[in-house]
Amino acid sequence: MIKQQYIKDEFLFIEYDNGASVKVPFETEPKEVIPELPKNPLLELKKENKELKQQLEQCQQSIVELTALANTVTVPKV
C-alpha cells in the first residue's frame, strides 16, 4: 500500500508501507497535446446524402401538391 505521495523538485515521490520508494519526473502539463481525431469523411458524406434525399423527397411531394392545386384553379378568360 502507498504510505505517502508528495511532489518535490519536479519529481513525484511515492513511499510504500514496506519501505520501498519511487521517484518519477512530474509534469504539470502534458508534453504533447493530442489533436482531435478527424471525423470519418465517408460516414459524414453518407449522413449528408441521407439528409439530402429526405429533402428532395419533401420538395418533390410539395411540387406534386402545388401542381394538383394549380390544376384545380380556373383562370377567367378575358
Distance bins in CASP14 RR format, pairs under 12 A and 6 or more apart:
PFRMAT RR
TARGET T0000
AUTHOR 0000-0000-0000
RMODE 2
METHOD distances of the structure
MODEL  1
1 14 0 0 0 0 0 1 0 0 0 0 0
1 15 0 0 0 0 0 1 0 0 0 0 0
1 16 1 0 0 1 0 0 0 0 0 0 0
1 17 1 0 1 0 0 0 0 0 0 0 0
1 18 0 0 0 0 1 0 0 0 0 0 0
1 19 0 0 0 0 0 1 0 0 0 0 0
1 20 0 0 0 0 0 1 0 0 0 0 0
2 12 0 0 0 0 0 1 0 0 0 0 0
2 13 0 0 0 0 0 1 0 0 0 0 0
2 14 1 0 0 1 0 0 0 0 0 0 0
2 15 1 0 0 1 0 0 0 0 0 0 0
2 16 1 0 0 1 0 0 0 0 0 0 0
2 17 1 0 0 1 0 0 0 0 0 0 0
2 18 0 0 0 0 0 1 0 0 0 0 0
2 19 0 0 0 0 0 1 0 0 0 0 0
2 20 0 0 0 0 0 1 0 0 0 0 0
2 21 0 0 0 0 0 1 0 0 0 0 0
2 22 0 0 0 0 1 0 0 0 0 0 0
3 13 0 0 0 0 0 1 0 0 0 0 0
3 14 0 0 0 0 1 0 0 0 0 0 0
3 15 1 0 1 0 0 0 0 0 0 0 0
3 16 1 0 1 0 0 0 0 0 0 0 0
3 17 1 0 1 0 0 0 0 0 0 0 0
3 18 0 0 0 0 1 0 0 0 0 0 0
3 19 1 0 0 1 0 0 0 0 0 0 0
3 20 0 0 0 0 1 0 0 0 0 0 0
3 21 0 0 0 0 1 0 0 0 0 0 0
3 22 0 0 0 0 0 1 0 0 0 0 0
4 12 0 0 0 0 0 1 0 0 0 0 0
4 13 1 0 0 1 0 0 0 0 0 0 0
4 14 1 0 0 1 0 0 0 0 0 0 0
4 15 1 0 1 0 0 0 0 0 0 0 0
4 16 0 0 0 0 1 0 0 0 0 0 0
4 17 0 0 0 0 1 0 0 0 0 0 0
4 19 0 0 0 0 0 1 0 0 0 0 0
4 20 0 0 0 0 0 1 0 0 0 0 0
4 21 0 0 0 0 1 0 0 0 0 0 0
4 22 0 0 0 0 0 1 0 0 0 0 0
5 11 0 0 0 0 0 1 0 0 0 0 0
5 12 1 0 0 1 0 0 0 0 0 0 0
5 13 1 0 0 1 0 0 0 0 0 0 0
5 14 1 0 1 0 0 0 0 0 0 0 0
5 15 1 0 0 1 0 0 0 0 0 0 0
5 16 0 0 0 0 0 1 0 0 0 0 0
5 21 0 0 0 0 0 1 0 0 0 0 0
5 22 0 0 0 0 1 0 0 0 0 0 0
5 23 0 0 0 0 0 1 0 0 0 0 0
5 24 0 0 0 0 0 1 0 0 0 0 0
5 26 0 0 0 0 0 1 0 0 0 0 0
6 12 1 0 0 1 0 0 0 0 0 0 0
6 13 1 0 1 0 0 0 0 0 0 0 0
6 14 0 0 0 0 1 0 0 0 0 0 0
6 15 0 0 0 0 1 0 0 0 0 0 0
6 21 0 0 0 0 0 1 0 0 0 0 0
6 22 0 0 0 0 0 1 0 0 0 0 0
6 23 0 0 0 0 0 1 0 0 0 0 0
6 26 0 0 0 0 1 0 0 0 0 0 0
7 13 1 0 0 1 0 0 0 0 0 0 0
7 14 0 0 0 0 0 1 0 0 0 0 0
7 23 0 0 0 0 0 1 0 0 0 0 0
7 24 0 0 0 0 0 1 0 0 0 0 0
7 25 0 0 0 0 0 1 0 0 0 0 0
7 26 1 0 1 0 0 0 0 0 0 0 0
7 27 0 0 0 0 0 1 0 0 0 0 0
7 28 0 0 0 0 1 0 0 0 0 0 0
8 14 0 0 0 0 0 1 0 0 0 0 0
8 15 0 0 0 0 0 1 0 0 0 0 0
8 21 0 0 0 0 0 1 0 0 0 0 0
8 23 0 0 0 0 1 0 0 0 0 0 0
8 24 0 0 0 0 0 1 0 0 0 0 0
8 25 0 0 0 0 0 1 0 0 0 0 0
8 26 0 0 0 0 1 0 0 0 0 0 0
9 23 0 0 0 0 1 0 0 0 0 0 0
9 25 0 0 0 0 0 1 0 0 0 0 0
9 26 0 0 0 0 1 0 0 0 0 0 0
10 23 0 0 0 0 0 1 0 0 0 0 0
10 24 0 0 0 0 0 1 0 0 0 0 0
10 25 1 0 0 1 0 0 0 0 0 0 0
10 26 1 0 1 0 0 0 0 0 0 0 0
10 27 1 0 0 1 0 0 0 0 0 0 0
10 28 0 0 0 0 1 0 0 0 0 0 0
10 29 0 0 0 0 0 1 0 0 0 0 0
11 21 0 0 0 0 0 1 0 0 0 0 0
11 22 0 0 0 0 1 0 0 0 0 0 0
11 23 1 0 1 0 0 0 0 0 0 0 0
11 24 1 0 0 1 0 0 0 0 0 0 0
11 25 1 0 0 1 0 0 0 0 0 0 0
11 26 1 0 1 0 0 0 0 0 0 0 0
11 27 0 0 0 0 0 1 0 0 0 0 0
12 21 0 0 0 0 0 1 0 0 0 0 0
12 22 0 0 0 0 1 0 0 0 0 0 0
12 23 1 0 0 1 0 0 0 0 0 0 0
12 24 1 0 1 0 0 0 0 0 0 0 0
12 25 1 0 0 1 0 0 0 0 0 0 0
12 26 1 0 1 0 0 0 0 0 0 0 0
12 27 0 0 0 0 1 0 0 0 0 0 0
12 28 0 0 0 0 0 1 0 0 0 0 0
13 20 0 0 0 0 0 1 0 0 0 0 0
13 21 1 0 0 1 0 0 0 0 0 0 0
13 22 1 0 0 1 0 0 0 0 0 0 0
13 23 1 0 1 0 0 0 0 0 0 0 0
13 24 0 0 0 0 1 0 0 0 0 0 0
13 25 0 0 0 0 0 1 0 0 0 0 0
13 26 0 0 0 0 1 0 0 0 0 0 0
14 20 0 0 0 0 1 0 0 0 0 0 0
14 21 1 0 0 1 0 0 0 0 0 0 0
14 22 1 0 1 0 0 0 0 0 0 0 0
14 23 1 0 0 1 0 0 0 0 0 0 0
14 24 1 0 0 1 0 0 0 0 0 0 0
14 26 0 0 0 0 0 1 0 0 0 0 0
15 21 1 0 1 0 0 0 0 0 0 0 0
15 22 0 0 0 0 1 0 0 0 0 0 0
15 23 0 0 0 0 1 0 0 0 0 0 0
16 22 1 0 0 1 0 0 0 0 0 0 0
25 31 0 0 0 0 0 1 0 0 0 0 0
38 44 0 0 0 0 1 0 0 0 0 0 0
39 45 0 0 0 0 0 1 0 0 0 0 0
39 46 0 0 0 0 0 1 0 0 0 0 0
39 47 0 0 0 0 1 0 0 0 0 0 0
39 48 0 0 0 0 0 1 0 0 0 0 0
40 46 0 0 0 0 1 0 0 0 0 0 0
40 47 0 0 0 0 1 0 0 0 0 0 0
41 47 0 0 0 0 0 1 0 0 0 0 0
41 48 0 0 0 0 0 1 0 0 0 0 0
42 48 0 0 0 0 0 1 0 0 0 0 0
42 49 0 0 0 0 0 1 0 0 0 0 0
43 49 0 0 0 0 0 1 0 0 0 0 0
43 50 0 0 0 0 0 1 0 0 0 0 0
44 50 0 0 0 0 0 1 0 0 0 0 0
44 51 0 0 0 0 0 1 0 0 0 0 0
45 51 0 0 0 0 0 1 0 0 0 0 0
45 52 0 0 0 0 0 1 0 0 0 0 0
46 52 0 0 0 0 0 1 0 0 0 0 0
46 53 0 0 0 0 0 1 0 0 0 0 0
47 53 0 0 0 0 0 1 0 0 0 0 0
47 54 0 0 0 0 0 1 0 0 0 0 0
48 54 0 0 0 0 0 1 0 0 0 0 0
48 55 0 0 0 0 0 1 0 0 0 0 0
49 55 0 0 0 0 0 1 0 0 0 0 0
49 56 0 0 0 0 0 1 0 0 0 0 0
50 56 0 0 0 0 0 1 0 0 0 0 0
50 57 0 0 0 0 0 1 0 0 0 0 0
51 57 0 0 0 0 0 1 0 0 0 0 0
51 58 0 0 0 0 0 1 0 0 0 0 0
52 58 0 0 0 0 0 1 0 0 0 0 0
52 59 0 0 0 0 0 1 0 0 0 0 0
53 59 0 0 0 0 0 1 0 0 0 0 0
53 60 0 0 0 0 0 1 0 0 0 0 0
54 60 0 0 0 0 0 1 0 0 0 0 0
54 61 0 0 0 0 0 1 0 0 0 0 0
55 61 0 0 0 0 0 1 0 0 0 0 0
55 62 0 0 0 0 0 1 0 0 0 0 0
56 62 0 0 0 0 0 1 0 0 0 0 0
56 63 0 0 0 0 0 1 0 0 0 0 0
57 63 0 0 0 0 0 1 0 0 0 0 0
57 64 0 0 0 0 0 1 0 0 0 0 0
58 64 0 0 0 0 0 1 0 0 0 0 0
58 65 0 0 0 0 0 1 0 0 0 0 0
59 65 0 0 0 0 0 1 0 0 0 0 0
59 66 0 0 0 0 0 1 0 0 0 0 0
60 66 0 0 0 0 0 1 0 0 0 0 0
60 67 0 0 0 0 0 1 0 0 0 0 0
61 67 0 0 0 0 0 1 0 0 0 0 0
61 68 0 0 0 0 0 1 0 0 0 0 0
62 68 0 0 0 0 0 1 0 0 0 0 0
62 69 0 0 0 0 0 1 0 0 0 0 0
63 69 0 0 0 0 0 1 0 0 0 0 0
63 70 0 0 0 0 0 1 0 0 0 0 0
64 70 0 0 0 0 0 1 0 0 0 0 0
64 71 0 0 0 0 0 1 0 0 0 0 0
65 71 0 0 0 0 0 1 0 0 0 0 0
65 72 0 0 0 0 0 1 0 0 0 0 0
66 72 0 0 0 0 0 1 0 0 0 0 0
66 73 0 0 0 0 0 1 0 0 0 0 0
67 73 0 0 0 0 0 1 0 0 0 0 0
END
